[in-house]
Amino acid sequence: MSTVHRPFPVIGCVTSAGLVVLGIVGAVLMIYMSVRSLSEGLTRFRLPGKSEQQLAEAGKYTIYHEHRSHFDGQSYSTMGQISGLKITVRNKTTGESIPVTRPAMSSNYSLGARQGFAVLTFRVKTPGTYVISGAYPQDQSGAAAVFTTGRGIVGTMLLYMFGGFGLGGLLGALGLVVGIIAIVRYAIGARRPAGADAVG
């Protein structure tokens, strides 16, 4: 009894591999976008001193101490070296002092050689120009350090990252299913005797 030699399911396997590759590319792209959104969402400045910042939205902002940094041609490594530095925030237009508080939960970021962690938060009621100032007490000297401000950056980063892993996992799993189905159908068809599909 002869058997039918069916062609290998090239299209199915190519589709399977394509979905897996697409999933990997999608995941990498989403992770890249998360890192980019984090970098673009941070305004960098140095304290002691003052930094005028245009805050485009009302809401909660976080001040991060970027303890490992490279800024204005200078490298910084200032972990544990800013004790006593007092940071204040005020509305430049109205002169109103904005309360600053310790963050309710810890958050940090790492962008290559740049590393930072949250030290203070503040909330603004209206968009506008705000002045962030930092100074040591008159009888104390301290290190200059790099800081950043951002709004909702950790949540945005996590959204992109989980979205990337989810997209990659979904397309990868779909690709594997398509490949398995194609190979199983090929294996079953290869064992079927010639004429098995004939009627009568």
PyMOL commands that place a pseudoatom at each C-alpha (Angstrom):
pseudoatom trace, name=CA, resn=MET, resi=1, chain=A, elem=C, hetatm=0, pos=[0.000, 0.000, 0.000]
pseudoatom trace, name=CA, resn=SER, resi=2, chain=A, elem=C, hetatm=0, pos=[1.477, 3.318, -1.061]
pseudoatom trace, name=CA, resn=THR, resi=3, chain=A, elem=C, hetatm=0, pos=[1.286, 6.508, 0.945]
pseudoatom trace, name=CA, resn=VAL, resi=4, chain=A, elem=C, hetatm=0, pos=[0.678, 10.058, -0.139]
pseudoatom trace, name=CA, resn=HIS, resi=5, chain=A, elem=C, hetatm=0, pos=[3.735, 12.252, 0.187]
pseudoatom trace, name=CA, resn=ARG, resi=6, chain=A, elem=C, hetatm=0, pos=[2.430, 15.663, 1.108]
pseudoatom trace, name=CA, resn=PRO, resi=7, chain=A, elem=C, hetatm=0, pos=[4.677, 18.713, 0.707]
pseudoatom trace, name=CA, resn=PHE, resi=8, chain=A, elem=C, hetatm=0, pos=[6.286, 20.088, 3.851]
pseudoatom trace, name=CA, resn=PRO, resi=9, chain=A, elem=C, hetatm=0, pos=[4.161, 22.958, 5.272]
pseudoatom trace, name=CA, resn=VAL, resi=10, chain=A, elem=C, hetatm=0, pos=[6.594, 25.730, 4.404]
pseudoatom trace, name=CA, resn=ILE, resi=11, chain=A, elem=C, hetatm=0, pos=[3.969, 28.459, 4.593]
pseudoatom trace, name=CA, resn=GLY, resi=12, chain=A, elem=C, hetatm=0, pos=[2.832, 27.369, 8.037]
pseudoatom trace, name=CA, resn=CYS, resi=13, chain=A, elem=C, hetatm=0, pos=[6.386, 27.199, 9.384]
pseudoatom trace, name=CA, resn=VAL, resi=14, chain=A, elem=C, hetatm=0, pos=[7.313, 30.553, 7.859]
pseudoatom trace, name=CA, resn=THR, resi=15, chain=A, elem=C, hetatm=0, pos=[4.175, 32.102, 9.362]
pseudoatom trace, name=CA, resn=SER, resi=16, chain=A, elem=C, hetatm=0, pos=[5.062, 30.582, 12.736]
pseudoatom trace, name=CA, resn=ALA, resi=17, chain=A, elem=C, hetatm=0, pos=[8.634, 31.902, 12.628]
pseudoatom trace, name=CA, resn=GLY, resi=18, chain=A, elem=C, hetatm=0, pos=[7.396, 35.284, 11.441]
pseudoatom trace, name=CA, resn=LEU, resi=19, chain=A, elem=C, hetatm=0, pos=[5.023, 35.614, 14.394]
pseudoatom trace, name=CA, resn=VAL, resi=20, chain=A, elem=C, hetatm=0, pos=[7.780, 34.675, 16.864]
pseudoatom trace, name=CA, resn=VAL, resi=21, chain=A, elem=C, hetatm=0, pos=[10.189, 37.187, 15.324]
pseudoatom trace, name=CA, resn=LEU, resi=22, chain=A, elem=C, hetatm=0, pos=[7.468, 39.843, 15.249]
pseudoatom trace, name=CA, resn=GLY, resi=23, chain=A, elem=C, hetatm=0, pos=[6.810, 39.208, 18.927]
pseudoatom trace, name=CA, resn=ILE, resi=24, chain=A, elem=C, hetatm=0, pos=[10.489, 39.608, 19.806]
pseudoatom trace, name=CA, resn=VAL, resi=25, chain=A, elem=C, hetatm=0, pos=[10.790, 42.801, 17.742]
pseudoatom trace, name=CA, resn=GLY, resi=26, chain=A, elem=C, hetatm=0, pos=[7.607, 44.191, 19.289]
pseudoatom trace, name=CA, resn=ALA, resi=27, chain=A, elem=C, hetatm=0, pos=[8.832, 43.478, 22.815]
pseudoatom trace, name=CA, resn=VAL, resi=28, chain=A, elem=C, hetatm=0, pos=[12.219, 45.085, 22.155]
pseudoatom trace, name=CA, resn=LEU, resi=29, chain=A, elem=C, hetatm=0, pos=[10.541, 48.128, 20.590]
pseudoatom trace, name=CA, resn=MET, resi=30, chain=A, elem=C, hetatm=0, pos=[8.205, 48.595, 23.544]
pseudoatom trace, name=CA, resn=ILE, resi=31, chain=A, elem=C, hetatm=0, pos=[11.086, 48.313, 26.022]
pseudoatom trace, name=CA, resn=TYR, resi=32, chain=A, elem=C, hetatm=0, pos=[13.066, 50.860, 23.981]
pseudoatom trace, name=CA, resn=MET, resi=33, chain=A, elem=C, hetatm=0, pos=[10.075, 53.199, 24.049]
pseudoatom trace, name=CA, resn=SER, resi=34, chain=A, elem=C, hetatm=0, pos=[9.825, 52.803, 27.835]
pseudoatom trace, name=CA, resn=VAL, resi=35, chain=A, elem=C, hetatm=0, pos=[13.474, 53.810, 28.272]
pseudoatom trace, name=CA, resn=ARG, resi=36, chain=A, elem=C, hetatm=0, pos=[13.060, 56.707, 25.861]
pseudoatom trace, name=CA, resn=SER, resi=37, chain=A, elem=C, hetatm=0, pos=[9.914, 57.956, 27.591]
pseudoatom trace, name=CA, resn=LEU, resi=38, chain=A, elem=C, hetatm=0, pos=[11.732, 57.830, 30.922]
pseudoatom trace, name=CA, resn=SER, resi=39, chain=A, elem=C, hetatm=0, pos=[14.713, 59.778, 29.603]
pseudoatom trace, name=CA, resn=GLU, resi=40, chain=A, elem=C, hetatm=0, pos=[12.586, 62.406, 27.858]
pseudoatom trace, name=CA, resn=GLY, resi=41, chain=A, elem=C, hetatm=0, pos=[10.277, 62.771, 30.850]
pseudoatom trace, name=CA, resn=LEU, resi=42, chain=A, elem=C, hetatm=0, pos=[13.042, 63.869, 33.218]
pseudoatom trace, name=CA, resn=THR, resi=43, chain=A, elem=C, hetatm=0, pos=[14.274, 67.458, 33.593]
pseudoatom trace, name=CA, resn=ARG, resi=44, chain=A, elem=C, hetatm=0, pos=[17.854, 67.536, 34.891]
pseudoatom trace, name=CA, resn=PHE, resi=45, chain=A, elem=C, hetatm=0, pos=[19.396, 70.273, 37.055]
pseudoatom trace, name=CA, resn=ARG, resi=46, chain=A, elem=C, hetatm=0, pos=[22.086, 70.776, 39.658]
pseudoatom trace, name=CA, resn=LEU, resi=47, chain=A, elem=C, hetatm=0, pos=[21.830, 71.782, 43.308]
pseudoatom trace, name=CA, resn=PRO, resi=48, chain=A, elem=C, hetatm=0, pos=[22.790, 73.789, 45.350]
pseudoatom trace, name=CA, resn=GLY, resi=49, chain=A, elem=C, hetatm=0, pos=[21.363, 76.505, 43.161]
pseudoatom trace, name=CA, resn=LYS, resi=50, chain=A, elem=C, hetatm=0, pos=[18.092, 77.222, 41.376]
pseudoatom trace, name=CA, resn=SER, resi=51, chain=A, elem=C, hetatm=0, pos=[16.259, 75.681, 38.467]
pseudoatom trace, name=CA, resn=GLU, resi=52, chain=A, elem=C, hetatm=0, pos=[13.303, 77.301, 36.696]
pseudoatom trace, name=CA, resn=GLN, resi=53, chain=A, elem=C, hetatm=0, pos=[11.051, 74.661, 35.200]
pseudoatom trace, name=CA, resn=GLN, resi=54, chain=A, elem=C, hetatm=0, pos=[7.990, 74.947, 33.004]
pseudoatom trace, name=CA, resn=LEU, resi=55, chain=A, elem=C, hetatm=0, pos=[5.494, 72.419, 34.335]
pseudoatom trace, name=CA, resn=ALA, resi=56, chain=A, elem=C, hetatm=0, pos=[2.913, 71.833, 31.621]
pseudoatom trace, name=CA, resn=GLU, resi=57, chain=A, elem=C, hetatm=0, pos=[0.357, 69.963, 33.709]
pseudoatom trace, name=CA, resn=ALA, resi=58, chain=A, elem=C, hetatm=0, pos=[-1.165, 70.194, 37.144]
pseudoatom trace, name=CA, resn=GLY, resi=59, chain=A, elem=C, hetatm=0, pos=[-0.563, 67.228, 39.397]
pseudoatom trace, name=CA, resn=LYS, resi=60, chain=A, elem=C, hetatm=0, pos=[2.070, 65.391, 41.348]
pseudoatom trace, name=CA, resn=TYR, resi=61, chain=A, elem=C, hetatm=0, pos=[5.772, 65.617, 40.492]
pseudoatom trace, name=CA, resn=THR, resi=62, chain=A, elem=C, hetatm=0, pos=[8.733, 63.703, 41.866]
pseudoatom trace, name=CA, resn=ILE, resi=63, chain=A, elem=C, hetatm=0, pos=[12.247, 64.993, 42.513]
pseudoatom trace, name=CA, resn=TYR, resi=64, chain=A, elem=C, hetatm=0, pos=[14.961, 62.374, 42.045]
pseudoatom trace, name=CA, resn=HIS, resi=65, chain=A, elem=C, hetatm=0, pos=[18.556, 62.465, 43.246]
pseudoatom trace, name=CA, resn=GLU, resi=66, chain=A, elem=C, hetatm=0, pos=[20.573, 61.264, 40.251]
pseudoatom trace, name=CA, resn=HIS, resi=67, chain=A, elem=C, hetatm=0, pos=[23.476, 60.077, 42.362]
pseudoatom trace, name=CA, resn=ARG, resi=68, chain=A, elem=C, hetatm=0, pos=[25.402, 58.615, 39.407]
pseudoatom trace, name=CA, resn=SER, resi=69, chain=A, elem=C, hetatm=0, pos=[25.371, 61.055, 36.539]
pseudoatom trace, name=CA, resn=HIS, resi=70, chain=A, elem=C, hetatm=0, pos=[27.236, 62.967, 33.861]
pseudoatom trace, name=CA, resn=PHE, resi=71, chain=A, elem=C, hetatm=0, pos=[26.023, 66.537, 33.489]
pseudoatom trace, name=CA, resn=ASP, resi=72, chain=A, elem=C, hetatm=0, pos=[27.518, 69.593, 31.775]
pseudoatom trace, name=CA, resn=GLY, resi=73, chain=A, elem=C, hetatm=0, pos=[30.754, 67.736, 31.081]
pseudoatom trace, name=CA, resn=GLN, resi=74, chain=A, elem=C, hetatm=0, pos=[31.246, 66.586, 34.660]
pseudoatom trace, name=CA, resn=SER, resi=75, chain=A, elem=C, hetatm=0, pos=[30.774, 63.178, 36.258]
pseudoatom trace, name=CA, resn=TYR, resi=76, chain=A, elem=C, hetatm=0, pos=[28.965, 62.817, 39.592]
pseudoatom trace, name=CA, resn=SER, resi=77, chain=A, elem=C, hetatm=0, pos=[28.867, 60.080, 42.212]
pseudoatom trace, name=CA, resn=THR, resi=78, chain=A, elem=C, hetatm=0, pos=[27.077, 61.622, 45.181]
pseudoatom trace, name=CA, resn=MET, resi=79, chain=A, elem=C, hetatm=0, pos=[25.333, 58.837, 47.061]
pseudoatom trace, name=CA, resn=GLY, resi=80, chain=A, elem=C, hetatm=0, pos=[25.214, 59.783, 50.751]
pseudoatom trace, name=CA, resn=GLN, resi=81, chain=A, elem=C, hetatm=0, pos=[26.870, 63.174, 50.172]
pseudoatom trace, name=CA, resn=ILE, resi=82, chain=A, elem=C, hetatm=0, pos=[23.908, 65.596, 50.253]
pseudoatom trace, name=CA, resn=SER, resi=83, chain=A, elem=C, hetatm=0, pos=[22.888, 65.357, 53.895]
pseudoatom trace, name=CA, resn=GLY, resi=84, chain=A, elem=C, hetatm=0, pos=[21.516, 68.718, 55.061]
pseudoatom trace, name=CA, resn=LEU, resi=85, chain=A, elem=C, hetatm=0, pos=[20.591, 69.982, 51.579]
pseudoatom trace, name=CA, resn=LYS, resi=86, chain=A, elem=C, hetatm=0, pos=[17.213, 71.717, 51.824]
pseudoatom trace, name=CA, resn=ILE, resi=87, chain=A, elem=C, hetatm=0, pos=[15.079, 71.734, 48.679]
pseudoatom trace, name=CA, resn=THR, resi=88, chain=A, elem=C, hetatm=0, pos=[12.152, 74.118, 48.184]
pseudoatom trace, name=CA, resn=VAL, resi=89, chain=A, elem=C, hetatm=0, pos=[9.656, 74.720, 45.383]
pseudoatom trace, name=CA, resn=ARG, resi=90, chain=A, elem=C, hetatm=0, pos=[7.740, 77.918, 44.639]
pseudoatom trace, name=CA, resn=ASN, resi=91, chain=A, elem=C, hetatm=0, pos=[5.494, 79.300, 41.940]
pseudoatom trace, name=CA, resn=LYS, resi=92, chain=A, elem=C, hetatm=0, pos=[7.525, 81.945, 40.110]
pseudoatom trace, name=CA, resn=THR, resi=93, chain=A, elem=C, hetatm=0, pos=[4.458, 83.981, 39.125]
pseudoatom trace, name=CA, resn=THR, resi=94, chain=A, elem=C, hetatm=0, pos=[2.657, 84.091, 42.467]
pseudoatom trace, name=CA, resn=GLY, resi=95, chain=A, elem=C, hetatm=0, pos=[5.561, 83.457, 44.814]
pseudoatom trace, name=CA, resn=GLU, resi=96, chain=A, elem=C, hetatm=0, pos=[3.540, 80.729, 46.510]
pseudoatom trace, name=CA, resn=SER, resi=97, chain=A, elem=C, hetatm=0, pos=[5.622, 78.151, 48.358]
pseudoatom trace, name=CA, resn=ILE, resi=98, chain=A, elem=C, hetatm=0, pos=[4.757, 74.590, 47.327]
pseudoatom trace, name=CA, resn=PRO, resi=99, chain=A, elem=C, hetatm=0, pos=[4.960, 71.947, 50.090]
pseudoatom trace, name=CA, resn=VAL, resi=100, chain=A, elem=C, hetatm=0, pos=[7.414, 69.127, 49.465]
pseudoatom trace, name=CA, resn=THR, resi=101, chain=A, elem=C, hetatm=0, pos=[7.081, 65.718, 51.115]
pseudoatom trace, name=CA, resn=ARG, resi=102, chain=A, elem=C, hetatm=0, pos=[8.901, 62.414, 51.225]
pseudoatom trace, name=CA, resn=PRO, resi=103, chain=A, elem=C, hetatm=0, pos=[7.614, 59.933, 48.623]
pseudoatom trace, name=CA, resn=ALA, resi=104, chain=A, elem=C, hetatm=0, pos=[5.071, 57.420, 49.895]
pseudoatom trace, name=CA, resn=MET, resi=105, chain=A, elem=C, hetatm=0, pos=[6.935, 54.609, 48.161]
pseudoatom trace, name=CA, resn=SER, resi=106, chain=A, elem=C, hetatm=0, pos=[10.460, 54.194, 46.876]
pseudoatom trace, name=CA, resn=SER, resi=107, chain=A, elem=C, hetatm=0, pos=[11.176, 54.411, 43.154]
pseudoatom trace, name=CA, resn=ASN, resi=108, chain=A, elem=C, hetatm=0, pos=[14.379, 54.539, 41.166]
pseudoatom trace, name=CA, resn=TYR, resi=109, chain=A, elem=C, hetatm=0, pos=[15.664, 54.397, 37.628]
pseudoatom trace, name=CA, resn=SER, resi=110, chain=A, elem=C, hetatm=0, pos=[18.769, 53.357, 35.745]
pseudoatom trace, name=CA, resn=LEU, resi=111, chain=A, elem=C, hetatm=0, pos=[19.632, 54.750, 32.316]
pseudoatom trace, name=CA, resn=GLY, resi=112, chain=A, elem=C, hetatm=0, pos=[23.033, 53.408, 31.388]
pseudoatom trace, name=CA, resn=ALA, resi=113, chain=A, elem=C, hetatm=0, pos=[25.531, 55.229, 33.579]
pseudoatom trace, name=CA, resn=ARG, resi=114, chain=A, elem=C, hetatm=0, pos=[22.752, 57.372, 35.097]
pseudoatom trace, name=CA, resn=GLN, resi=115, chain=A, elem=C, hetatm=0, pos=[21.081, 56.185, 38.286]
pseudoatom trace, name=CA, resn=GLY, resi=116, chain=A, elem=C, hetatm=0, pos=[18.597, 58.012, 40.466]
pseudoatom trace, name=CA, resn=PHE, resi=117, chain=A, elem=C, hetatm=0, pos=[16.041, 57.513, 43.211]
pseudoatom trace, name=CA, resn=ALA, resi=118, chain=A, elem=C, hetatm=0, pos=[13.063, 59.515, 44.472]
pseudoatom trace, name=CA, resn=VAL, resi=119, chain=A, elem=C, hetatm=0, pos=[13.732, 61.887, 47.362]
pseudoatom trace, name=CA, resn=LEU, resi=120, chain=A, elem=C, hetatm=0, pos=[10.776, 64.320, 47.379]
pseudoatom trace, name=CA, resn=THR, resi=121, chain=A, elem=C, hetatm=0, pos=[7.366, 64.872, 45.828]
pseudoatom trace, name=CA, resn=PHE, resi=122, chain=A, elem=C, hetatm=0, pos=[5.252, 67.981, 45.374]
pseudoatom trace, name=CA, resn=ARG, resi=123, chain=A, elem=C, hetatm=0, pos=[1.904, 68.823, 43.817]
pseudoatom trace, name=CA, resn=VAL, resi=124, chain=A, elem=C, hetatm=0, pos=[1.032, 71.851, 41.703]
pseudoatom trace, name=CA, resn=LYS, resi=125, chain=A, elem=C, hetatm=0, pos=[-2.539, 73.072, 41.166]
pseudoatom trace, name=CA, resn=THR, resi=126, chain=A, elem=C, hetatm=0, pos=[-1.901, 74.932, 37.926]
pseudoatom trace, name=CA, resn=PRO, resi=127, chain=A, elem=C, hetatm=0, pos=[0.610, 74.675, 35.073]
pseudoatom trace, name=CA, resn=GLY, resi=128, chain=A, elem=C, hetatm=0, pos=[3.285, 77.357, 34.985]
pseudoatom trace, name=CA, resn=THR, resi=129, chain=A, elem=C, hetatm=0, pos=[6.864, 78.208, 35.816]
pseudoatom trace, name=CA, resn=TYR, resi=130, chain=A, elem=C, hetatm=0, pos=[8.167, 76.893, 39.117]
pseudoatom trace, name=CA, resn=VAL, resi=131, chain=A, elem=C, hetatm=0, pos=[11.507, 77.455, 40.804]
pseudoatom trace, name=CA, resn=ILE, resi=132, chain=A, elem=C, hetatm=0, pos=[13.241, 74.558, 42.535]
pseudoatom trace, name=CA, resn=SER, resi=133, chain=A, elem=C, hetatm=0, pos=[15.963, 75.724, 44.905]
pseudoatom trace, name=CA, resn=GLY, resi=134, chain=A, elem=C, hetatm=0, pos=[18.464, 73.880, 47.033]
pseudoatom trace, name=CA, resn=ALA, resi=135, chain=A, elem=C, hetatm=0, pos=[20.891, 75.112, 49.690]
pseudoatom trace, name=CA, resn=TYR, resi=136, chain=A, elem=C, hetatm=0, pos=[22.915, 73.841, 52.608]
pseudoatom trace, name=CA, resn=PRO, resi=137, chain=A, elem=C, hetatm=0, pos=[22.792, 75.593, 55.992]
pseudoatom trace, name=CA, resn=GLN, resi=138, chain=A, elem=C, hetatm=0, pos=[25.159, 78.568, 56.231]
pseudoatom trace, name=CA, resn=ASP, resi=139, chain=A, elem=C, hetatm=0, pos=[27.488, 76.725, 58.573]
pseudoatom trace, name=CA, resn=GLN, resi=140, chain=A, elem=C, hetatm=0, pos=[27.648, 73.602, 56.408]
pseudoatom trace, name=CA, resn=SER, resi=141, chain=A, elem=C, hetatm=0, pos=[29.328, 72.825, 53.123]
pseudoatom trace, name=CA, resn=GLY, resi=142, chain=A, elem=C, hetatm=0, pos=[28.196, 69.985, 50.909]
pseudoatom trace, name=CA, resn=ALA, resi=143, chain=A, elem=C, hetatm=0, pos=[28.577, 68.371, 47.520]
pseudoatom trace, name=CA, resn=ALA, resi=144, chain=A, elem=C, hetatm=0, pos=[26.941, 69.617, 44.355]
pseudoatom trace, name=CA, resn=ALA, resi=145, chain=A, elem=C, hetatm=0, pos=[24.641, 66.949, 42.942]
pseudoatom trace, name=CA, resn=VAL, resi=146, chain=A, elem=C, hetatm=0, pos=[22.406, 66.303, 39.948]
pseudoatom trace, name=CA, resn=PHE, resi=147, chain=A, elem=C, hetatm=0, pos=[18.646, 66.058, 40.386]
pseudoatom trace, name=CA, resn=THR, resi=148, chain=A, elem=C, hetatm=0, pos=[15.747, 65.411, 38.039]
pseudoatom trace, name=CA, resn=THR, resi=149, chain=A, elem=C, hetatm=0, pos=[12.021, 66.060, 38.097]
pseudoatom trace, name=CA, resn=GLY, resi=150, chain=A, elem=C, hetatm=0, pos=[9.357, 63.995, 36.407]
pseudoatom trace, name=CA, resn=ARG, resi=151, chain=A, elem=C, hetatm=0, pos=[5.659, 63.209, 36.495]
pseudoatom trace, name=CA, resn=GLY, resi=152, chain=A, elem=C, hetatm=0, pos=[4.288, 59.674, 36.234]
pseudoatom trace, name=CA, resn=ILE, resi=153, chain=A, elem=C, hetatm=0, pos=[7.435, 58.377, 34.584]
pseudoatom trace, name=CA, resn=VAL, resi=154, chain=A, elem=C, hetatm=0, pos=[7.606, 55.104, 36.495]
pseudoatom trace, name=CA, resn=GLY, resi=155, chain=A, elem=C, hetatm=0, pos=[4.012, 54.222, 35.645]
pseudoatom trace, name=CA, resn=THR, resi=156, chain=A, elem=C, hetatm=0, pos=[4.574, 55.021, 31.969]
pseudoatom trace, name=CA, resn=MET, resi=157, chain=A, elem=C, hetatm=0, pos=[7.748, 52.965, 31.897]
pseudoatom trace, name=CA, resn=LEU, resi=158, chain=A, elem=C, hetatm=0, pos=[6.036, 49.962, 33.509]
pseudoatom trace, name=CA, resn=LEU, resi=159, chain=A, elem=C, hetatm=0, pos=[3.125, 50.274, 31.078]
pseudoatom trace, name=CA, resn=TYR, resi=160, chain=A, elem=C, hetatm=0, pos=[5.457, 50.082, 28.088]
pseudoatom trace, name=CA, resn=MET, resi=161, chain=A, elem=C, hetatm=0, pos=[7.504, 47.255, 29.590]
pseudoatom trace, name=CA, resn=PHE, resi=162, chain=A, elem=C, hetatm=0, pos=[4.552, 45.052, 30.545]
pseudoatom trace, name=CA, resn=GLY, resi=163, chain=A, elem=C, hetatm=0, pos=[2.927, 45.862, 27.227]
pseudoatom trace, name=CA, resn=GLY, resi=164, chain=A, elem=C, hetatm=0, pos=[6.090, 44.787, 25.432]
pseudoatom trace, name=CA, resn=PHE, resi=165, chain=A, elem=C, hetatm=0, pos=[6.383, 41.521, 27.339]
pseudoatom trace, name=CA, resn=GLY, resi=166, chain=A, elem=C, hetatm=0, pos=[2.673, 40.849, 26.847]
pseudoatom trace, name=CA, resn=LEU, resi=167, chain=A, elem=C, hetatm=0, pos=[2.806, 41.538, 23.111]
pseudoatom trace, name=CA, resn=GLY, resi=168, chain=A, elem=C, hetatm=0, pos=[5.946, 39.465, 22.684]
pseudoatom trace, name=CA, resn=GLY, resi=169, chain=A, elem=C, hetatm=0, pos=[4.539, 36.572, 24.689]
pseudoatom trace, name=CA, resn=LEU, resi=170, chain=A, elem=C, hetatm=0, pos=[1.209, 36.612, 22.831]
pseudoatom trace, name=CA, resn=LEU, resi=171, chain=A, elem=C, hetatm=0, pos=[2.722, 36.663, 19.347]
pseudoatom trace, name=CA, resn=GLY, resi=172, chain=A, elem=C, hetatm=0, pos=[5.383, 34.124, 20.336]
pseudoatom trace, name=CA, resn=ALA, resi=173, chain=A, elem=C, hetatm=0, pos=[2.769, 31.725, 21.704]
pseudoatom trace, name=CA, resn=LEU, resi=174, chain=A, elem=C, hetatm=0, pos=[0.586, 32.205, 18.626]
pseudoatom trace, name=CA, resn=GLY, resi=175, chain=A, elem=C, hetatm=0, pos=[3.573, 31.496, 16.397]
pseudoatom trace, name=CA, resn=LEU, resi=176, chain=A, elem=C, hetatm=0, pos=[4.357, 28.275, 18.251]
pseudoatom trace, name=CA, resn=VAL, resi=177, chain=A, elem=C, hetatm=0, pos=[0.738, 27.128, 18.005]
pseudoatom trace, name=CA, resn=VAL, resi=178, chain=A, elem=C, hetatm=0, pos=[0.653, 27.789, 14.252]
pseudoatom trace, name=CA, resn=GLY, resi=179, chain=A, elem=C, hetatm=0, pos=[3.929, 25.897, 13.790]
pseudoatom trace, name=CA, resn=ILE, resi=180, chain=A, elem=C, hetatm=0, pos=[2.804, 22.921, 15.875]
pseudoatom trace, name=CA, resn=ILE, resi=181, chain=A, elem=C, hetatm=0, pos=[-0.508, 22.668, 14.022]
pseudoatom trace, name=CA, resn=ALA, resi=182, chain=A, elem=C, hetatm=0, pos=[1.245, 22.810, 10.655]
pseudoatom trace, name=CA, resn=ILE, resi=183, chain=A, elem=C, hetatm=0, pos=[3.753, 20.083, 11.584]
pseudoatom trace, name=CA, resn=VAL, resi=184, chain=A, elem=C, hetatm=0, pos=[1.104, 17.825, 13.168]
pseudoatom trace, name=CA, resn=ARG, resi=185, chain=A, elem=C, hetatm=0, pos=[-1.123, 18.084, 10.092]
pseudoatom trace, name=CA, resn=TYR, resi=186, chain=A, elem=C, hetatm=0, pos=[1.873, 17.310, 7.903]
pseudoatom trace, name=CA, resn=ALA, resi=187, chain=A, elem=C, hetatm=0, pos=[2.794, 14.269, 10.013]
pseudoatom trace, name=CA, resn=ILE, resi=188, chain=A, elem=C, hetatm=0, pos=[-0.758, 12.916, 9.953]
pseudoatom trace, name=CA, resn=GLY, resi=189, chain=A, elem=C, hetatm=0, pos=[-1.092, 13.480, 6.238]
pseudoatom trace, name=CA, resn=ALA, resi=190, chain=A, elem=C, hetatm=0, pos=[2.251, 11.807, 5.510]
pseudoatom trace, name=CA, resn=ARG, resi=191, chain=A, elem=C, hetatm=0, pos=[1.040, 8.545, 7.109]
pseudoatom trace, name=CA, resn=ARG, resi=192, chain=A, elem=C, hetatm=0, pos=[-2.295, 8.454, 5.324]
pseudoatom trace, name=CA, resn=PRO, resi=193, chain=A, elem=C, hetatm=0, pos=[-2.476, 5.702, 2.674]
pseudoatom trace, name=CA, resn=ALA, resi=194, chain=A, elem=C, hetatm=0, pos=[-3.015, 6.685, -0.931]
pseudoatom trace, name=CA, resn=GLY, resi=195, chain=A, elem=C, hetatm=0, pos=[-6.684, 6.798, -1.786]
pseudoatom trace, name=CA, resn=ALA, resi=196, chain=A, elem=C, hetatm=0, pos=[-7.756, 7.143, 1.859]
pseudoatom trace, name=CA, resn=ASP, resi=197, chain=A, elem=C, hetatm=0, pos=[-9.712, 10.232, 0.920]
pseudoatom trace, name=CA, resn=ALA, resi=198, chain=A, elem=C, hetatm=0, pos=[-11.432, 8.559, -2.025]
pseudoatom trace, name=CA, resn=VAL, resi=199, chain=A, elem=C, hetatm=0, pos=[-15.154, 7.824, -1.845]
pseudoatom trace, name=CA, resn=GLY, resi=200, chain=A, elem=C, hetatm=0, pos=[-16.418, 4.307, -2.685]
for i in range(1, 200): cmd.bond("trace and resi %d" % i, "trace and resi %d" % (i + 1))
show_as sticks, trace
zoom trace
